[in-house]
């Protein structure tokens, strides 16, 4: 048996002639540090897929470990905003050890959603996936060709 590993100059052990001091490898390793991966997760805490069918848009957002009551969905001025406000408290005592931890967090993600029927939007949450169905407004359906002057 064998496995295929994508070729990369960084993991091949081959050094470039124009990288005299190994700066390319230094910066590659520096930004792969776990500290930066945590920072990048703050930039986009809600990962989402958006699909389009003939009659609707479907947004599937990953929000694992969150209660349905902590999720808010708002549509205002053609902007769909998903928000999560979490508050957790763990309090355990056993054999002389006391463990108490509290954490709170809040994050939002917005999408521009023009040409939908706001009153018919539906949402469901199951197994950490928030699914939002945005029906298209038939009045705004179709493409329009713009003339250039």
N, C-alpha and C positions, 0 to 999 in steps of 0.2 A: 504494500500500500504506500501511497505517497500523498502529499498535500501540496496545493498550489499556494504560494505566498506572493502577493503583489510585489514587483520590483520597485525599490526606492533607493535613491542614492544614499539616503540617511541611514537605512538599515543594512546596506550592502557592505560596509566597511571600506568602500572606495572613497578616497578623498579627492576633492577637486584641486586642480593645479592653481586656480586663482584664489583659493581660500587658504592663504598662507598661515593665518593664526587660528584657524578653526572657528571663526566667528559664526559661520552659518550653523554649525553644529551647536555652538553655545546658545544662540538665540532659539534654535529649535528645541533644545532641552529646557531652556529657561521658561518658555511659554507653555510647555507641556507639564509643568509643575502642577500638582494637585491644587495649589492655591488659586491659580488662574482658572482651573476648571470650575471651581466653586463660584468665582466671580462671573464667569460666562453664564452659569445657570441662573443668576439673578437677572441677567439681561432679558431672558425669555423664559420665565418659569412655566408658562402654559404652552405646550407644543400642540399644534393644531394642523389638521388636514382639511382642505376645502375642496369639495367636489361640486360639479355642476351637472344637473340632468336637464331634460327639456323644460320642466316646469318648476324647478326649485334649485336652490343651493343648499348643500349640506355641510355643516361645520362639525368636525369630530375633534374634540379637544381632550387631551390627556391631563387629568387632574386626579392622580391616585392618592389614596389615603385621606381624602377630604369628605366630610359629611355633606349631603345634599343641601342641608340647611345653611351651610357656610358659603354657598355659591350664589352669586347674584348675576343676573343677565339683564341688560338694559339696551334699548334702542332709542337713540335721540339724534336728530339731524343727520340721518343716513350713516350713523356710526353704531355698530354693535359692540358693546363692552362686556367682557366677561370679567368678573371679579371674585376673589376668594379672600375671606377674612377667617383666619384660623386662630384658635386659642386652645392650647393643650396644657393640662396639668397632670403630672404623675406624682403620686404620693404613696410610697411603700415603706413599711416598717417590718423588720423581722430580725430576731436574735440580736438586738442592740444596734442594728444598723438602721439609719434613717436616710431615706432617699426621697428627695423632693426636687422636682424640676418643672419649670414653667417655660412655655415658649409661645410667642404670638407672631403672626405674620400676616401680611396683606400684599396682594399683588393683583395687577389687572393687565388685560390684553384687549386691544381694540382692532376692529376691522371696518373698513369702509364698505357699506352694503347699500348701494343705490339701486332703485328699481325693484323693491320687494314690497309685499303687502304686510305691513307691520302688525296688523291685527290678527293675522293667521299664522304667526310664527309659533312653532312648538318646540319644546325641549324635553329631553329625557336624560337620566344619569344612571348608568349601570356599570359596575365593575371598574370604576375609575375613569370611564369614558363619558364625557358630556356630548350629547348629540343634539344639534340645533338644526331644525329644518326651516329654511327661509323661502317661502313660496314667491315665485317671480310675479311681478305685476304685469299682466298681459298688455297694458297700455304702453309700457315702455319696452316691450319685447321687440327684438329685431335690431338689425344694424342700420345705420344711416350713413350714407356717403356724404362727405363734406367736400364742397367745391373749393378749389384753391384759386384765389384772385391774383 
